[in-house]
Amino acid sequence: MNDNSPKFYSQLFQETIQENVPLGTSVLRIQAFDPDDGPNAQIHYRLSTTNSDESLLPFVIARDSGWITTKAELDRESFSSYNFNVIAADSGDIPLSSTASVVISVHDLNDNDPKMEPKIYEKHVSEQDPPGTPVATVSKSISYHFQNARASLHMQG
Protein backbone atom coordinates (compact mmCIF):
# COMPACT_ATOMS: atom_id res chain seq x y z
CA MET A 1 0.00 0.00 0.00
CA ASN A 2 1.32 3.45 -0.95
CA ASP A 3 0.14 5.50 1.99
CA ASN A 4 3.25 7.60 2.66
CA SER A 5 4.71 10.36 0.53
CA PRO A 6 8.49 10.81 0.43
CA LYS A 7 9.91 12.97 3.21
CA PHE A 8 13.00 15.14 2.83
CA TYR A 9 15.61 15.19 5.57
CA SER A 10 15.33 18.98 5.38
CA GLN A 11 12.83 21.34 3.76
CA LEU A 12 15.65 23.69 2.73
CA PHE A 13 18.98 22.65 1.21
CA GLN A 14 21.69 25.31 0.86
CA GLU A 15 25.15 25.19 -0.68
CA THR A 16 27.80 27.57 -2.00
CA ILE A 17 29.86 26.79 -5.09
CA GLN A 18 32.68 28.71 -6.73
CA GLU A 19 32.08 30.21 -10.17
CA ASN A 20 33.87 28.69 -13.19
CA VAL A 21 33.90 25.10 -11.88
CA PRO A 22 34.07 22.37 -14.55
CA LEU A 23 30.82 21.08 -16.03
CA GLY A 24 29.60 18.02 -14.17
CA THR A 25 30.84 19.23 -10.78
CA SER A 26 28.85 17.73 -7.90
CA VAL A 27 27.23 20.48 -5.86
CA LEU A 28 24.81 18.95 -3.39
CA ARG A 29 23.02 15.68 -2.71
CA ILE A 30 19.32 15.90 -1.94
CA GLN A 31 17.91 13.00 0.06
CA ALA A 32 14.44 11.89 0.96
CA PHE A 33 13.02 8.68 2.43
CA ASP A 34 9.73 6.83 2.09
CA PRO A 35 8.66 4.34 4.79
CA ASP A 36 6.53 2.32 2.36
CA ASP A 37 7.71 -1.03 0.92
CA GLY A 38 8.76 -2.12 -2.59
CA PRO A 39 8.15 0.24 -5.51
CA ASN A 40 6.18 2.51 -3.21
CA ALA A 41 9.46 3.29 -1.41
CA GLN A 42 11.57 3.88 -4.54
CA ILE A 43 12.18 7.61 -4.88
CA HIS A 44 12.94 9.59 -8.03
CA TYR A 45 13.99 13.24 -8.05
CA ARG A 46 13.39 16.11 -10.46
CA LEU A 47 14.00 19.86 -10.50
CA SER A 48 11.20 22.38 -10.50
CA THR A 49 11.17 26.16 -10.72
CA THR A 50 8.37 28.57 -10.00
CA ASN A 51 9.29 31.39 -12.37
CA SER A 52 11.23 29.90 -15.29
CA ASP A 53 11.91 26.81 -17.33
CA GLU A 54 14.02 24.16 -15.55
CA SER A 55 16.14 23.81 -18.71
CA LEU A 56 17.48 27.33 -18.04
CA LEU A 57 19.02 26.26 -14.72
CA PRO A 58 22.75 25.47 -14.91
CA PHE A 59 22.09 22.32 -12.85
CA VAL A 60 20.70 18.84 -13.34
CA ILE A 61 19.67 16.28 -10.75
CA ALA A 62 20.36 12.55 -10.97
CA ARG A 63 16.92 10.96 -11.01
CA ASP A 64 17.81 8.07 -8.68
CA SER A 65 20.60 9.42 -6.43
CA GLY A 66 19.53 13.06 -5.90
CA TRP A 67 22.98 14.46 -6.77
CA ILE A 68 22.78 17.97 -8.21
CA THR A 69 25.61 18.70 -10.67
CA THR A 70 26.51 21.59 -12.96
CA LYS A 71 25.51 21.42 -16.62
CA ALA A 72 26.58 24.95 -17.58
CA GLU A 73 29.19 27.51 -16.56
CA LEU A 74 28.49 29.51 -13.41
CA ASP A 75 29.33 33.23 -13.47
CA ARG A 76 28.87 35.24 -10.25
CA GLU A 77 28.66 38.48 -12.20
CA SER A 78 25.56 37.13 -14.02
CA PHE A 79 23.78 35.28 -11.18
CA SER A 80 24.76 35.39 -7.52
CA SER A 81 22.41 32.59 -6.49
CA TYR A 82 19.87 30.10 -7.79
CA ASN A 83 16.59 29.25 -6.05
CA PHE A 84 14.58 26.25 -7.18
CA ASN A 85 12.68 23.23 -5.87
CA VAL A 86 13.30 19.51 -5.93
CA ILE A 87 10.38 17.13 -6.14
CA ALA A 88 10.77 13.63 -4.71
CA ALA A 89 8.16 11.17 -6.02
CA ASP A 90 7.75 7.52 -5.16
CA SER A 91 7.08 4.79 -7.75
CA GLY A 92 3.63 3.75 -6.55
CA ASP A 93 0.74 3.11 -8.96
CA ILE A 94 -0.51 6.51 -7.91
CA PRO A 95 2.77 8.29 -7.12
CA LEU A 96 2.99 10.46 -4.04
CA SER A 97 5.45 13.35 -3.88
CA SER A 98 6.85 16.13 -1.74
CA THR A 99 8.87 19.26 -2.42
CA ALA A 100 11.96 20.87 -0.86
CA SER A 101 13.63 24.20 -1.60
CA VAL A 102 17.21 24.56 -2.80
CA VAL A 103 19.39 27.68 -2.67
CA ILE A 104 22.79 27.54 -4.37
CA SER A 105 24.97 30.62 -3.94
CA VAL A 106 27.82 31.33 -6.36
CA HIS A 107 31.14 32.44 -4.82
CA ASP A 108 33.05 35.11 -6.76
CA LEU A 109 36.52 34.55 -8.20
CA ASN A 110 38.92 37.33 -9.12
CA ASP A 111 38.49 36.70 -12.86
CA ASN A 112 37.73 40.13 -14.38
CA ASP A 113 40.14 43.02 -14.89
CA PRO A 114 39.06 46.49 -13.72
CA LYS A 115 37.85 48.70 -16.56
CA MET A 116 39.28 52.21 -16.92
CA GLU A 117 37.54 54.86 -19.00
CA PRO A 118 39.25 56.50 -20.71
CA LYS A 119 42.26 54.19 -20.98
CA ILE A 120 44.74 57.07 -21.30
CA TYR A 121 44.65 60.25 -19.23
CA GLU A 122 46.63 63.23 -20.43
CA LYS A 123 46.68 66.45 -18.41
CA HIS A 124 48.86 69.57 -18.26
CA VAL A 125 50.12 70.92 -14.95
CA SER A 126 51.29 74.46 -14.38
CA GLU A 127 54.52 75.00 -12.46
CA GLN A 128 52.68 77.63 -10.46
CA ASP A 129 50.04 75.21 -9.11
CA PRO A 130 50.59 74.56 -5.40
CA PRO A 131 51.22 70.97 -4.24
CA GLY A 132 48.01 69.01 -3.77
CA THR A 133 46.15 70.73 -6.63
CA PRO A 134 43.86 68.16 -8.30
CA VAL A 135 45.00 67.31 -11.80
CA ALA A 136 42.55 64.65 -12.97
CA THR A 137 39.78 62.41 -11.74
CA VAL A 138 40.34 58.76 -12.49
CA SER A 139 37.49 56.29 -12.35
CA LYS A 140 37.33 52.55 -12.56
CA SER A 141 34.57 49.98 -12.64
CA ILE A 142 34.85 46.48 -11.34
CA SER A 143 32.16 43.85 -11.72
CA TYR A 144 33.23 42.01 -8.58
CA HIS A 145 31.47 41.50 -5.32
CA PHE A 146 32.72 41.77 -1.74
CA GLN A 147 36.48 41.20 -1.25
CA ASN A 148 37.28 41.05 -4.99
CA ALA A 149 35.94 44.56 -5.59
CA ARG A 150 39.08 46.34 -4.35
CA ALA A 151 41.64 47.69 -6.79
CA SER A 152 44.71 49.87 -6.44
CA LEU A 153 45.83 52.46 -8.96
CA HIS A 154 49.46 53.35 -9.68
CA MET A 155 50.78 56.29 -11.68
CA GLN A 156 53.70 56.15 -14.06
CA GLY A 157 55.32 59.02 -15.73
CORURUR-V702131 format. One record per run of one state. SS is the DSSP state (helix for helix, strand for strand, loop for the rest). FROM is the first residue (numbers start at 0). TO is the last residue. Records with the same first field share a line. If there is no record, write none. Layout:
SS->FROM-TO ; FROM-TO
//
This chain:
loop->0-5 ; 8-10 ; 18-24 ; 29-30 ; 33-36 ; 41-41 ; 48-52 ; 56-57 ; 61-65 ; 70-79 ; 90-95 ; 107-113 ; 116-138 ; 141-144 ; 149-156
strand->6-7 ; 11-17 ; 25-28 ; 31-32 ; 42-47 ; 58-60 ; 66-69 ; 80-89 ; 96-106 ; 114-115 ; 139-140
helix->37-40 ; 53-55 ; 145-148
//
